[in-house]
Each structure stands twice: as C-alpha cells, then as structure tokens.
Amino acid sequence: MVTTVACQPVPARRADAERDVAAILEAGAGLLSADPTAGPADVATAAGVSLAVLHRHFPSREALVDAVLDRAADLADAVLEHECIDAAPAPEAMAGLLRSAWEVLDRHRRLFVAVDPAPATEKDREHRERPLRGVRRLIERGRRDGDFRHDLPLPWLVTTFFAIIRGAAQEREAGRLKAEEVGHVLATTMLSLLAPAGDRSR
C-alpha cells in the first residue's frame, strides 16, 4: 500500500513566508527607528512571529538590519521615482509628494539616523543619499522652471525639506497636529518656503 503524505501547496507556503517577512520588516523599521539596539527577539514579538521563524528568514541581527534598511530605501525610491514627480509641474509634484509620502520619507531618515549614524560602506551611503537626490532633483527642476527660489543654497533647501517633515511628525506624535492635517500643513509650508520672492510678497 502506498502511503500519501498530505502537504500544503507550495504557493500557500510561499504566501505565508512573504507575509511573515513583510511583518518582520515592518516591525523592524518601527522598533529600530525608536531603539537602534532592538534585537531579533524584540522584532519577532512585535511582528507576531516566533524567533525561529524570524531566524529562518534572517539568520543574524546584521542580516535583519540590512533587510530593514534595504526596504526603507526601496520604499523611498518608489515614491521619489513615481512618474508624476518628473511629469507634473514642480509645485504640484512637491505638494503631491508631501501629502502622499511624507511618512515614508520621515521613516527612512529617522531609521537611517538611528541605526547607521556614521555610514561605513558605499552601500550604506548610497541608501542614505538616494532620497536626498530625488528631492534635490525636484527642487532643481522647480528652480529651472522659475517656480522655486534661487536665493538660498540648494543643499539647505533639501535639508529644510526633511527637517520640516520631521517637525510635522513630532507635532502629530505629540497630538498638536491631526493626522488628516499633516499633508496640507507640510505642502503649504514647503511651497511657501520655496516660492520665489515675488510670489511670497503678494
């Protein structure tokens, strides 16, 4: 007699594994942003999986942190490489970016500063710099088109962009800014800052 062994279909196992990985990376991003010393056990608990499951996908803390940083960089890339960023007029693209993606960009910056304050490798520096380059490209286009100011250094405007996002996140966490207000407040503030002198004087 031939004995058959019931087994779960491979696609189902793969879907479960993908859900576990997504939960681990999401939990890792949140925990490491707040506490860069958080370990695999902390992340597993926050993700709702066992430590054994976490280690199946990420055998070491270094592998886990690298994967979390990779994901953060990929998410930031995705919002900054959306076609509307280069196709829409710069003020419209800036407002749309801030309204739809400010949380992604804030998490990226917060995570990299917390986990990797002094990037040691070229890969580390690349991950950290990619979002800055995307924002810089958008501001440069606005300056070329006459929509954004020229009287302040470009690096300062990029730094201010991320500083304003961080400030808005802190205000929301403190309860002084409602979640539904953040996008509008950010877009209005940044576009006012970027406007050429003539537009600001009206």
C-alpha positions as CSV (number, residue, x, y, z in Angstrom):
1,M,0.0,0.0,0.0
2,V,1.3,3.4,-0.9
3,T,1.0,6.0,1.8
4,T,0.5,9.5,0.7
5,V,1.5,12.5,2.8
6,A,-0.8,15.5,2.8
7,C,1.1,18.7,2.3
8,Q,0.2,22.3,1.9
9,P,0.6,23.6,-1.6
10,V,3.9,25.4,-2.3
11,P,2.2,28.7,-3.3
12,A,0.4,28.8,0.1
13,R,3.7,28.2,2.0
14,R,5.3,30.9,-0.1
15,A,2.5,33.4,0.7
16,D,2.8,32.6,4.4
17,A,6.5,33.2,4.2
18,E,6.0,36.5,2.3
19,R,3.5,37.7,5.0
20,D,6.0,36.8,7.7
21,V,8.8,38.7,6.0
22,A,6.6,41.7,5.4
23,A,5.5,41.7,9.1
24,I,9.1,41.3,10.3
25,L,10.4,44.2,8.2
26,E,7.6,46.5,9.2
27,A,8.0,45.8,12.8
28,G,11.8,46.1,12.5
29,A,11.5,49.5,10.9
30,G,9.3,50.8,13.7
31,L,11.4,49.3,16.5
32,L,14.8,50.2,15.2
33,S,13.7,53.8,14.4
34,A,12.9,54.2,18.1
35,D,15.6,52.0,19.6
36,P,18.6,51.1,17.4
37,T,19.6,48.4,20.0
38,A,16.4,46.4,19.5
39,G,17.2,42.7,18.8
40,P,15.7,39.9,16.8
41,A,13.6,38.7,19.7
42,D,12.0,42.2,20.1
43,V,11.3,42.3,16.4
44,A,9.8,38.8,16.3
45,T,7.5,39.7,19.2
46,A,6.3,42.9,17.6
47,A,5.8,41.1,14.2
48,G,3.7,38.4,15.9
49,V,6.0,35.6,14.8
50,S,8.3,33.2,16.6
51,L,12.0,33.8,16.9
52,A,12.6,30.6,14.9
53,V,10.5,32.0,12.0
54,L,12.5,35.2,12.1
55,H,15.8,33.4,12.0
56,R,14.6,31.2,9.1
57,H,14.5,34.4,7.0
58,F,17.2,36.5,8.7
59,P,19.8,34.3,10.4
60,S,21.6,37.1,12.1
61,R,20.8,40.6,13.5
62,E,23.1,42.1,10.8
63,A,21.0,40.4,8.1
64,L,17.8,41.7,9.7
65,V,19.0,45.3,10.0
66,D,20.4,45.2,6.4
67,A,17.0,44.0,5.1
68,V,15.1,46.7,7.1
69,L,17.4,49.4,5.7
70,D,17.1,48.0,2.2
71,R,13.3,48.0,2.4
72,A,13.3,51.6,3.7
73,A,15.5,52.7,0.9
74,D,13.3,50.9,-1.7
75,L,10.1,52.5,-0.4
76,A,11.7,55.9,-0.5
77,D,12.9,55.2,-4.0
78,A,9.4,54.1,-5.1
79,V,7.7,57.4,-4.1
80,L,10.5,59.5,-5.5
81,E,10.7,57.7,-8.8
82,H,6.9,57.9,-9.5
83,E,6.3,59.4,-12.9
84,C,4.3,62.3,-11.6
85,I,7.5,63.6,-9.8
86,D,9.1,64.4,-13.1
87,A,6.0,64.9,-15.2
88,A,3.9,67.3,-13.1
89,P,4.8,71.0,-12.6
90,A,7.3,71.1,-9.7
91,P,5.0,72.8,-7.2
92,E,2.3,70.3,-7.9
93,A,4.7,67.4,-7.7
94,M,6.1,68.8,-4.4
95,A,2.7,69.1,-2.9
96,G,1.7,65.6,-4.0
97,L,4.9,64.1,-2.7
98,L,4.4,65.7,0.7
99,R,0.8,64.8,1.0
100,S,1.1,61.1,0.0
101,A,4.6,60.1,1.1
102,W,5.8,62.2,4.0
103,E,5.6,59.2,6.4
104,V,7.7,57.0,4.1
105,L,10.4,59.7,3.9
106,D,10.3,60.5,7.6
107,R,10.7,56.8,8.5
108,H,13.6,56.5,6.1
109,R,15.5,59.4,7.6
110,R,14.7,58.5,11.2
111,L,15.7,54.9,10.7
112,F,19.0,55.6,9.0
113,V,20.0,58.2,11.5
114,A,19.1,55.9,14.4
115,V,20.6,52.7,13.1
116,D,23.5,54.0,11.0
117,P,24.6,57.4,12.2
118,A,28.0,57.1,10.5
119,P,27.6,55.0,7.3
120,A,30.8,53.0,6.8
121,T,30.3,51.5,3.4
122,E,29.4,52.8,-0.1
123,K,26.2,50.8,0.1
124,D,25.3,52.5,3.4
125,R,25.9,55.9,2.0
126,E,24.0,55.1,-1.2
127,H,20.9,54.0,0.8
128,R,21.0,57.2,2.8
129,E,21.6,59.6,-0.1
130,R,19.1,58.3,-2.6
131,P,16.0,60.2,-1.2
132,L,18.1,63.3,-0.9
133,R,19.0,63.1,-4.5
134,G,15.3,62.7,-5.5
135,V,14.2,65.7,-3.6
136,R,17.2,67.7,-4.9
137,R,16.3,66.8,-8.4
138,L,12.7,68.0,-7.9
139,I,13.8,71.3,-6.4
140,E,16.4,71.9,-9.1
141,R,13.7,71.4,-11.8
142,G,11.5,73.9,-10.0
143,R,14.3,76.4,-10.0
144,R,15.0,75.9,-13.7
145,D,11.3,76.5,-14.5
146,G,11.2,79.6,-12.3
147,D,8.8,78.1,-9.8
148,F,11.2,77.8,-6.9
149,R,13.6,80.4,-5.3
150,H,17.3,80.7,-6.3
151,D,18.5,82.9,-3.4
152,L,19.1,80.1,-0.9
153,P,21.6,77.2,-1.3
154,L,20.1,74.0,-2.8
155,P,21.6,71.7,-0.1
156,W,19.9,74.0,2.6
157,L,16.5,73.7,0.9
158,V,16.9,69.9,0.7
159,T,17.9,69.8,4.4
160,T,14.9,72.0,5.3
161,F,12.5,69.7,3.4
162,F,13.4,66.8,5.7
163,A,13.6,69.0,8.8
164,I,10.0,70.2,8.2
165,I,8.8,66.6,7.7
166,R,10.4,65.6,10.9
167,G,8.9,68.5,12.8
168,A,5.4,67.6,11.5
169,A,5.9,64.0,12.6
170,Q,6.8,65.2,16.1
171,E,3.8,67.5,16.2
172,R,1.5,64.7,15.2
173,E,3.0,62.3,17.8
174,A,2.5,65.0,20.4
175,G,-1.1,65.4,19.5
176,R,-0.7,69.0,18.4
177,L,-1.4,68.2,14.7
178,K,-4.2,65.9,13.5
179,A,-3.2,63.1,11.1
180,E,-5.5,64.5,8.4
181,E,-3.9,67.9,8.6
182,V,-0.2,66.9,8.2
183,G,-0.2,66.6,4.4
184,H,-1.8,70.0,3.9
185,V,0.4,71.7,6.5
186,L,3.6,70.3,5.0
187,A,2.7,71.2,1.4
188,T,1.6,74.7,2.3
189,T,4.7,75.3,4.5
190,M,7.2,73.9,1.9
191,L,5.7,75.6,-1.1
192,S,5.7,78.9,0.8
193,L,9.3,78.4,1.6
194,L,10.2,77.5,-1.9
195,A,8.3,80.3,-3.7
196,P,10.3,82.9,-5.5
197,A,10.5,86.3,-3.7
198,G,7.9,87.9,-5.9
199,D,5.3,85.3,-5.1
200,R,5.9,85.5,-1.4
201,S,5.4,89.3,-1.4
202,R,1.9,89.1,-2.8
